[in-house]
Amino acid sequence: MRESYRRAWAFDAALQERSAARVQRFDRGAALFTESVPRVYDANFVRLDDVAGLSATAATMLGTLAAIALVRIGRFRGRLLFSGMDWTQISTNT
């Protein structure tokens, strides 16, 4: 199943790059530009190909904020549910 998703993503990326007038690559993806139609958003966009580092960073920041909220705020409405969701993510991490 993952192989078919990977192939579909590669096909879509190749199609986007062929239709763009200029492609500027960077370490996590590519920026695609078509200067002849600057206001068409589907022709000028940034495509992220590797979001693993971004999602790990975002998850770490959100987890830290959640821990600070649980420790510093003390008792608040929904604390048990919030704490349970936090532990569920930790215990089911694969």
N, CA, C and O of each residue as an XYZ file, in Angstrom:
376
protein
N       0.820     -1.196      0.000
C       0.000      0.000      0.000
C       0.866      1.262      0.000
O       0.572      2.208     -0.731
N       1.921      1.287      0.805
C       2.790      2.453      0.838
C       3.487      2.674     -0.504
O       3.731      3.813     -0.904
N       3.801      1.594     -1.186
C       4.471      1.719     -2.482
C       3.575      2.454     -3.478
O       4.062      3.272     -4.258
N       2.287      2.176     -3.461
C       1.382      2.860     -4.394
C       1.260      4.344     -4.037
O       1.169      5.184     -4.932
N       1.257      4.676     -2.746
C       1.236      6.087     -2.346
C       2.521      6.792     -2.768
O       2.478      7.926     -3.243
N       3.653      6.135     -2.600
C       4.933      6.720     -2.977
C       4.986      6.969     -4.478
O       5.464      8.012     -4.924
N       4.496      6.011     -5.250
C       4.480      6.174     -6.701
C       3.539      7.299     -7.125
O       3.863      8.067     -8.030
N       2.382      7.402     -6.480
C       1.435      8.468     -6.797
C       2.024      9.835     -6.446
O       1.860     10.796     -7.198
N       2.709      9.919     -5.303
C       3.348     11.182     -4.899
C       4.439     11.573     -5.904
O       4.544     12.739     -6.286
N       5.242     10.606     -6.324
C       6.310     10.876     -7.292
C       5.729     11.327     -8.630
O       6.270     12.234     -9.262
N       4.637     10.707     -9.065
C       3.992     11.101    -10.316
C       3.456     12.521    -10.221
O       3.637     13.319    -11.141
N       2.798     12.837     -9.114
C       2.246     14.174     -8.927
C       3.355     15.221     -8.860
O       3.218     16.303     -9.431
N       4.451     14.911     -8.169
C       5.578     15.847     -8.077
C       6.199     16.093     -9.449
O       6.525     17.230     -9.791
N       6.360     15.031    -10.232
C       6.924     15.191    -11.575
C       6.006     16.027    -12.460
O       6.482     16.862    -13.229
N       4.709     15.814    -12.361
C       3.748     16.591    -13.139
C       3.780     18.073    -12.740
O       3.731     18.954    -13.599
N       3.862     18.334    -11.443
C       3.946     19.720    -10.974
C       5.205     20.399    -11.491
O       5.158     21.550    -11.926
N       6.332     19.693    -11.446
C       7.590     20.292    -11.877
C       7.620     20.533    -13.386
O       8.234     21.498    -13.842
N       6.972     19.681    -14.158
C       6.913     19.895    -15.610
C       6.040     21.080    -15.972
O       6.300     21.758    -16.966
N       5.004     21.342    -15.176
C       4.095     22.440    -15.500
C       4.583     23.782    -14.971
O       4.069     24.819    -15.391
N       5.553     23.798    -14.068
C       6.068     25.055    -13.520
C       7.126     25.643    -14.455
O       7.856     24.913    -15.126
N       7.195     26.959    -14.485
C       8.203     27.624    -15.303
C       9.582     27.564    -14.643
O      10.603     27.478    -15.326
N       9.600     27.612    -13.318
C      10.868     27.587    -12.584
C      10.688     26.778    -11.314
O       9.690     26.928    -10.609
N      11.654     25.922    -11.023
C      11.638     25.099     -9.810
C      12.887     25.421     -9.013
O      14.005     25.326     -9.520
N      12.685     25.801     -7.765
C      13.816     26.066     -6.875
C      13.774     25.052     -5.744
O      12.858     25.069     -4.923
N      14.758     24.173     -5.701
C      14.797     23.113     -4.709
C      15.479     23.594     -3.424
O      16.379     24.434     -3.450
N      15.019     23.035     -2.301
C      15.672     23.242     -1.025
C      15.678     21.916     -0.282
O      15.161     20.924     -0.796
N      16.251     21.876      0.914
C      16.519     20.596      1.572
C      15.267     19.787      1.912
O      15.378     18.567      2.034
N      14.111     20.373      2.069
C      12.903     19.627      2.424
C      11.848     19.579      1.327
O      10.764     19.038      1.546
N      12.140     20.133      0.151
C      11.152     20.120     -0.920
C      11.536     21.021     -2.066
O      12.704     21.110     -2.445
N      10.521     21.700     -2.623
C      10.771     22.569     -3.775
C       9.734     23.686     -3.805
O       8.596     23.522     -3.365
N      10.164     24.819     -4.335
C       9.257     25.934     -4.597
C       9.032     25.978     -6.102
O       9.989     25.978     -6.877
N       7.772     26.015     -6.513
C       7.428     26.000     -7.929
C       6.811     27.347     -8.303
O       5.878     27.817     -7.651
N       7.339     27.956     -9.351
C       6.917     29.284     -9.773
C       6.496     29.282    -11.237
O       7.097     28.613    -12.077
N       5.458     30.043    -11.514
C       5.057     30.353    -12.878
C       4.815     31.858    -12.905
O       3.731     32.325    -12.557
N       5.840     32.621    -13.323
C       5.778     34.073    -13.264
C       4.718     34.671    -14.185
O       4.255     35.787    -13.947
N       4.333     33.954    -15.222
C       3.336     34.496    -16.149
C       1.952     34.611    -15.507
O       1.129     35.408    -15.957
N       1.692     33.836    -14.475
C       0.413     33.910    -13.752
C       0.703     33.993    -12.246
O       0.518     33.009    -11.530
N       1.152     35.153    -11.763
C       1.578     35.260    -10.372
C       0.458     35.134     -9.346
O       0.720     34.804     -8.190
N      -0.779     35.390     -9.744
C      -1.881     35.344     -8.781
C      -2.610     34.002     -8.760
O      -3.567     33.834     -8.005
N      -2.180     33.066     -9.562
C      -2.782     31.728     -9.559
C      -2.022     30.886     -8.530
O      -0.872     30.509     -8.751
N      -2.669     30.602     -7.424
C      -1.995     29.938     -6.314
C      -1.591     28.500     -6.637
O      -0.590     28.006     -6.118
N      -2.357     27.833     -7.485
C      -2.021     26.457     -7.842
C      -0.805     26.375     -8.762
O      -0.255     25.292     -8.962
N      -0.384     27.497     -9.319
C       0.778     27.505    -10.201
C       2.035     28.014     -9.495
O       3.137     27.903    -10.034
N       1.875     28.570     -8.296
C       2.984     29.123     -7.520
C       2.837     28.642     -6.080
O       1.986     29.141     -5.344
N       3.650     27.690     -5.678
C       3.504     27.149     -4.328
C       4.791     26.471     -3.871
O       5.719     26.267     -4.653
N       4.822     26.134     -2.605
C       5.946     25.413     -2.011
C       5.463     24.007     -1.690
O       4.434     23.827     -1.039
N       6.214     23.011     -2.154
C       5.873     21.609     -1.889
C       6.876     21.053     -0.884
O       8.084     21.122     -1.110
N       6.382     20.503      0.222
C       7.236     19.874      1.222
C       7.261     18.380      0.972
O       6.226     17.716      1.035
N       8.438     17.851      0.688
C       8.579     16.423      0.424
C       8.984     15.650      1.668
O       8.610     14.487      1.818
N       9.738     16.273      2.560
C      10.225     15.594      3.755
C       9.766     16.383      4.971
O      10.368     17.400      5.315
N       8.715     15.926      5.619
C       8.177     16.636      6.770
C       8.455     15.914      8.085
O       7.922     16.302      9.124
N       9.277     14.875      8.054
C       9.545     14.114      9.270
C      10.205     14.993     10.324
O       9.814     14.955     11.491
N      11.187     15.773      9.936
C      11.853     16.647     10.890
C      10.931     17.719     11.431
O      10.981     18.050     12.616
N      10.081     18.267     10.559
C       9.131     19.289     11.002
C       8.105     18.727     11.967
O       7.796     19.356     12.979
N       7.575     17.557     11.667
C       6.558     16.992     12.547
C       7.148     16.577     13.882
O       6.481     16.701     14.910
N       8.380     16.089     13.895
C       9.022     15.724     15.155
C       9.272     16.962     16.012
O       9.082     16.929     17.228
N       9.695     18.043     15.381
C       9.920     19.289     16.116
C       8.614     19.837     16.673
O       8.557     20.258     17.829
N       7.569     19.833     15.858
C       6.267     20.329     16.313
C       5.720     19.468     17.449
O       5.165     19.997     18.411
N       5.871     18.151     17.347
C       5.386     17.260     18.409
C       6.150     17.495     19.710
O       5.559     17.461     20.789
N       7.436     17.727     19.616
C       8.230     18.005     20.811
C       7.803     19.310     21.460
O       7.683     19.386     22.683
N       7.572     20.337     20.654
C       7.148     21.618     21.211
C       5.770     21.518     21.855
O       5.558     22.046     22.947
N       4.830     20.845     21.189
C       3.491     20.698     21.767
C       3.518     19.855     23.035
O       2.808     20.158     23.994
N       4.327     18.802     23.048
C       4.442     17.976     24.244
C       5.028     18.744     25.411
O       4.598     18.571     26.551
N       6.013     19.594     25.133
C       6.607     20.414     26.191
C       5.593     21.405     26.741
O       5.502     21.599     27.953
N       4.831     22.033     25.850
C       3.792     22.960     26.307
C       2.720     22.246     27.127
O       2.236     22.790     28.119
N       2.352     21.046     26.725
C       1.363     20.281     27.485
C       1.897     19.925     28.862
O       1.164     20.006     29.848
N       3.167     19.530     28.946
C       3.761     19.201     30.247
C       3.810     20.429     31.149
O       3.527     20.335     32.344
N       4.168     21.577     30.583
C       4.190     22.807     31.373
C       2.802     23.138     31.884
O       2.642     23.535     33.038
N       1.793     22.979     31.034
C       0.417     23.249     31.457
C      -0.005     22.318     32.588
O      -0.637     22.761     33.547
N       0.332     21.045     32.489
C      -0.072     20.089     33.530
C       0.651     20.352     34.848
O       0.074     20.156     35.917
N       1.897     20.792     34.785
C       2.667     20.999     36.009
C       2.397     22.368     36.633
O       2.209     22.468     37.845
N       2.377     23.399     35.831
C       2.300     24.761     36.375
C       0.889     25.234     36.688
O       0.674     25.933     37.679
N      -0.074     24.860     35.855
C      -1.419     25.398     36.040
C      -2.126     24.736     37.215
O      -2.948     25.365     37.881
N      -1.815     23.491     37.469
C      -2.479     22.809     38.585
C      -3.802     22.211     38.142
O      -3.887     21.548     37.108
N      -4.828     22.455     38.937
C      -6.139     21.877     38.628
C      -6.899     22.809     37.676
O      -6.983     24.017     37.900
N      -7.443     22.223     36.619
C      -8.285     22.972     35.701
C      -9.311     22.008     35.117
O      -9.125     20.791     35.141
N     -10.364     22.556     34.607
C     -11.433     21.734     34.053
C     -10.915     20.981     32.832
O     -10.371     21.602     31.919
N     -11.069     19.665     32.793
C     -10.608     18.849     31.694
C      -9.191     18.337     31.867
O      -8.630     17.766     30.932
N      -8.590     18.528     33.049
C      -7.213     18.101     33.281
C      -7.060     16.588     33.140
O      -6.090     16.119     32.545
N      -8.004     15.826     33.679
C      -7.924     14.366     33.607
C      -7.974     13.896     32.148
O      -7.203     13.020     31.754
N      -8.859     14.462     31.360
C      -8.952     14.116     29.948
C      -7.681     14.513     29.206
O      -7.167     13.746     28.393
N      -7.177     15.708     29.486
C      -5.955     16.206     28.853
C      -4.772     15.314     29.199
O      -3.981     14.960     28.324
N      -4.649     14.957     30.455
C      -3.560     14.087     30.905
C      -3.681     12.701     30.273
O      -2.678     12.097     29.892
N      -4.903     12.204     30.166
C      -5.129     10.893     29.550
C      -4.742     10.882     28.086
O      -4.157      9.910     27.608
N      -5.061     11.955     27.363
C      -4.674     12.027     25.950
C      -3.161     12.079     25.809
O      -2.595     11.489     24.889
N      -2.514     12.783     26.720
C      -1.057     12.866     26.690
C      -0.432     11.493     26.913
O       0.483     11.113     26.183
N      -0.900     10.753     27.889
C      -0.335      9.427     28.168
C      -0.679      8.421     27.089
O       0.096      7.497     26.842
N      -1.826      8.577     26.438
C      -2.200      7.685     25.353
C      -1.201      7.807     24.208
O      -0.792      6.801     23.627
N      -0.809      9.032     23.885
C       0.171      9.238     22.813
C       1.527      8.651     23.174
O       2.208      8.086     22.318
N       1.918      8.781     24.426
C       3.219      8.242     24.845
C       3.203      6.720     24.820
O       4.170      6.106     24.370
N       2.137      6.105     25.289
C       2.109      4.655     25.412
C       1.875      3.940     24.074
O       2.223      2.767     23.934
N       1.297      4.628     23.105
C       1.023      3.981     21.816
C       1.954      4.426     20.717
O       1.690      4.164     19.544
N       3.031      5.088     21.063
C       3.978      5.557     20.057
C       4.628      4.362     19.359
O       5.163      3.464     20.009
N       4.574      4.367     18.022
C       5.155      3.254     17.276
C       6.278      3.715     16.401
O       6.885      2.906     15.698
